[in-house]
Amino acid sequence: MPRHDELTEVLQQVYADLGRSQQRVARFILDDATSVAFLSAGELAGRVGVHAATVVRLSQRLGYDGYPALQKDLRTKLSQYPTFLQQMDRTGSTADASTLLAQSFARARRNLELAVRTVDVASLENMVEALGRCQRVVVLGMGVARPVVSYLASCLRITGLEVHEPVDSVGMAQQLALADERDVVVVVDFHRYYREVTRLAGAAKDSGAIVVAITDSPVSDLATYADHLLAVPSEGAAPRTSLAPAMVLVEAVLALVTVHDRSRAQRAMRRIDEVYERTSVFTAN
């Protein structure tokens, strides 16, 4: 297996002997090794217009057991995913508002189109099955993942599930201390992964709970502990991660959980609406 500092040299040496499809992949690795460290084989293949098998074959030709081995090597050698300032430098400073708006919507559209092709439907169905038979749900996440955590917790709660959404380290530790095999723990994180969230995922696994990871790469640090992994693209404008695909995934989870146990969801939503009306939560009441 080549060291990361040798990978560029090896790619340059074999480049001329590669087929056209493998050359596309090689060129992408040479141009943006950091992104390769976080893209699945399918995502990388989609970026360059080849089959995922081409990515795997090139990885093997470079001396790796497969594409995941190449990624893990890159991730251990690269310093970090690009910092916010590095991402801002890539964006530039001359674009006007209409251009940036169009770019943002175009990026979100690409992410969503890619998510449709790459989200593991079997893992999604398994998650819904687990939610249908669990005692309670604990949803964990920090930083940029917090909006996804809050939205998912709210969506699951209105279907009648008992959902806990601890907001600090102490609360998270307490909830995991009480978790067991009857529970589902959903852990959400995106690059640049929080060390504490990874530790929490490990603690959830140790508790015997079913662990679901919502993240942005099959080789995310959370993948090691996940019983069910849901990877969504997160390419965003500097300086932050795009949450649009993850939010749409949450909407899909809500729809599936509702269909899975419609009577429970209807009872819960009816009770919630009654309280909304009685307490005049909304201005329309």
C-alpha positions in Angstrom: 0.0 0.0 0.0 1.6 3.4 -1.0 1.9 6.1 1.6 -0.1 9.2 1.0 3.0 11.2 0.2 3.7 8.6 -2.5 0.2 8.4 -4.0 0.6 11.5 -6.2 3.8 10.1 -7.6 2.3 6.7 -8.3 -0.7 8.2 -10.0 1.5 10.3 -12.2 3.6 7.3 -13.1 0.7 5.1 -14.2 -1.5 7.8 -15.6 -0.6 7.3 -19.2 -1.3 3.6 -19.0 -4.8 4.0 -17.6 -8.0 3.7 -19.6 -9.9 6.9 -20.2 -12.4 6.2 -17.3 -9.7 5.5 -14.8 -7.8 8.6 -15.9 -10.9 10.7 -15.0 -10.8 9.2 -11.5 -7.0 9.6 -11.2 -7.3 13.3 -12.3 -9.9 13.9 -9.6 -7.8 12.3 -6.9 -4.8 14.4 -8.0 -6.9 17.6 -8.0 -8.9 17.1 -4.8 -7.6 14.3 -2.6 -9.4 15.8 0.4 -12.8 15.4 -1.1 -12.0 11.8 -2.2 -11.3 11.0 1.5 -15.0 11.7 2.2 -16.9 10.7 -1.0 -18.3 7.3 -1.5 -17.2 5.3 -4.5 -20.6 6.0 -6.1 -20.4 9.7 -5.3 -16.9 10.0 -6.8 -18.0 8.0 -9.8 -20.9 10.4 -10.2 -18.6 13.4 -10.1 -16.5 12.2 -12.9 -19.0 10.3 -15.0 -17.8 6.7 -14.6 -19.1 3.5 -13.0 -18.3 2.9 -9.3 -16.5 -0.3 -10.3 -13.9 1.9 -12.1 -13.1 3.6 -8.8 -12.6 0.3 -7.1 -10.4 -1.1 -9.8 -8.2 1.9 -9.8 -7.8 1.7 -6.0 -6.7 -1.9 -6.4 -4.3 -1.0 -9.2 -2.7 1.5 -6.8 -2.0 -1.2 -4.3 -5.0 -0.9 -2.0 -7.4 -3.7 -1.1 -10.2 -1.5 -2.3 -11.6 2.0 -2.3 -12.4 2.2 1.4 -8.7 1.3 2.1 -7.6 4.2 -0.1 -10.0 6.5 1.7 -8.9 5.5 5.1 -5.3 6.0 4.1 -6.1 9.5 2.8 -8.1 10.4 5.9 -5.2 9.4 8.3 -2.7 11.4 6.3 -4.6 14.6 5.5 -4.5 17.2 8.2 -8.3 18.0 8.2 -11.2 18.6 5.9 -10.8 22.1 4.5 -11.2 24.8 7.2 -13.8 27.5 6.8 -11.2 30.0 5.7 -9.9 27.6 3.0 -13.4 27.1 1.7 -13.9 30.8 1.6 -10.7 31.2 -0.4 -12.1 28.8 -3.0 -15.3 30.7 -3.3 -13.7 34.0 -4.1 -15.0 37.5 -3.3 -16.3 39.0 -6.5 -19.6 37.2 -7.1 -22.7 39.2 -6.8 -25.9 38.3 -4.9 -27.8 36.8 -7.9 -24.8 34.7 -8.9 -24.3 33.3 -5.4 -28.0 32.6 -5.0 -28.1 30.7 -8.3 -25.0 28.8 -7.3 -26.5 27.9 -3.9 -29.7 26.5 -5.4 -27.7 24.7 -8.1 -25.5 23.1 -5.5 -28.5 22.0 -3.4 -30.1 20.5 -6.5 -26.9 18.5 -7.2 -26.8 17.3 -3.7 -30.4 16.2 -3.7 -30.1 14.4 -7.0 -27.0 12.6 -5.8 -28.8 11.7 -2.5 -31.6 10.0 -4.4 -29.1 7.7 -6.0 -26.8 7.1 -3.0 -28.9 6.9 0.1 -29.2 3.2 1.2 -32.9 2.5 1.0 -32.4 -0.8 2.9 -30.8 1.0 5.8 -33.6 3.6 5.7 -36.2 0.8 5.9 -34.3 -1.0 8.7 -34.2 2.3 10.6 -38.0 2.7 10.3 -38.5 -0.9 11.4 -36.3 -0.3 14.5 -38.2 2.9 15.3 -41.4 1.0 15.1 -40.5 -1.5 17.8 -38.3 0.6 20.1 -39.1 1.8 23.6 -37.6 5.3 23.1 -35.4 7.3 20.7 -32.3 9.4 21.6 -31.1 11.8 19.0 -27.6 13.2 19.4 -25.5 15.8 17.5 -23.5 18.9 18.0 -22.5 22.1 16.1 -23.7 22.2 12.5 -25.7 19.0 13.0 -28.0 20.6 15.6 -30.7 21.8 13.2 -31.0 18.3 11.8 -31.1 16.8 15.3 -33.9 19.2 16.4 -35.9 18.7 13.2 -35.6 14.9 13.4 -36.6 14.8 17.1 -39.6 17.0 16.5 -40.7 14.9 13.5 -40.5 11.7 15.4 -42.2 13.1 18.4 -45.3 14.1 16.5 -45.7 10.4 15.4 -46.1 9.3 19.0 -42.5 8.1 19.7 -40.8 9.0 23.0 -37.9 11.1 21.8 -35.1 12.6 23.9 -32.9 15.3 22.5 -30.1 16.2 25.0 -28.4 19.5 24.2 -25.2 19.2 26.2 -22.5 16.6 27.0 -23.9 15.9 30.5 -27.4 15.3 29.1 -26.1 13.1 26.3 -24.1 11.0 28.8 -27.1 10.6 31.0 -29.3 9.5 28.2 -26.8 6.9 27.0 -26.3 5.6 30.5 -30.0 4.8 30.5 -30.0 3.3 27.0 -30.4 -0.4 26.3 -31.3 -2.9 23.6 -34.9 -1.6 23.5 -33.8 1.9 22.3 -32.7 3.5 19.1 -29.9 6.1 19.2 -29.6 8.4 16.2 -26.2 10.1 15.9 -25.8 13.0 13.4 -22.5 14.5 12.3 -20.9 16.0 9.3 -17.3 16.9 8.4 -15.2 18.0 10.2 -16.4 15.3 12.6 -16.6 16.1 16.4 -14.4 13.7 18.4 -17.1 13.7 21.2 -19.9 12.7 18.9 -17.8 9.7 17.7 -17.3 8.8 21.4 -21.0 9.1 22.0 -21.7 6.8 19.1 -19.3 4.2 20.6 -21.0 4.5 24.0 -24.4 4.0 22.3 -23.1 0.9 20.6 -21.8 -0.4 24.0 -25.2 0.2 25.6 -26.8 -2.4 23.2 -29.1 0.1 21.6 -29.6 0.2 17.8 -27.4 2.9 16.4 -28.4 4.9 13.4 -25.8 7.3 11.9 -26.8 10.2 9.6 -23.6 11.6 8.1 -22.0 12.5 4.9 -19.8 9.6 4.0 -19.7 5.8 4.3 -16.2 6.2 5.8 -17.4 8.8 8.4 -16.0 8.1 11.9 -19.6 7.2 12.8 -19.7 4.3 10.4 -17.7 2.0 12.7 -20.5 2.1 15.3 -23.6 2.3 13.1 -26.1 -0.6 12.7 -27.7 1.5 10.0 -25.8 4.2 8.1 -27.5 6.9 6.1 -25.0 8.9 4.1 -26.2 12.1 2.4 -24.1 14.6 0.4 -23.2 17.8 2.2 -21.3 20.0 -0.3 -22.1 23.5 0.7 -21.1 27.1 0.1 -18.2 28.4 2.2 -18.0 28.5 5.0 -20.6 25.9 6.1 -22.0 22.4 5.3 -25.2 22.1 3.3 -28.0 20.6 5.4 -30.6 20.5 2.6 -30.2 16.7 1.8 -30.2 15.7 5.5 -33.3 17.8 6.1 -35.1 16.1 3.1 -34.0 12.7 4.5 -35.7 13.6 7.8 -38.9 14.4 5.9 -38.7 11.0 4.3 -38.2 9.3 7.7 -41.3 11.2 9.0 -43.4 10.0 6.0 -42.2 6.4 6.4 -42.6 6.3 10.2 -46.1 7.7 9.8 -47.1 5.0 7.2 -45.4 2.3 9.3 -47.8 2.9 12.2 -50.5 5.2 11.0 -52.9 4.7 13.9 -50.2 5.7 16.5 -49.2 8.7 14.4 -52.9 9.8 14.0 -53.5 9.5 17.8 -50.4 11.5 18.6 -51.1 14.2 16.1 -54.7 14.5 17.2 -53.6 15.0 20.8 -51.0 17.5 19.8 -53.4 19.5 17.7 -55.8 19.6 20.6 -53.2 21.1 22.9 -52.1 23.5 20.1 -55.7 24.8 19.9 -56.3 24.9 23.6 -53.1 26.9 24.3 -53.4 29.1 21.1 -49.9 28.2 20.0 -50.4 29.5 16.5 -51.7 32.9 15.5 -54.3 31.3 13.3 -56.0 29.7 16.4 
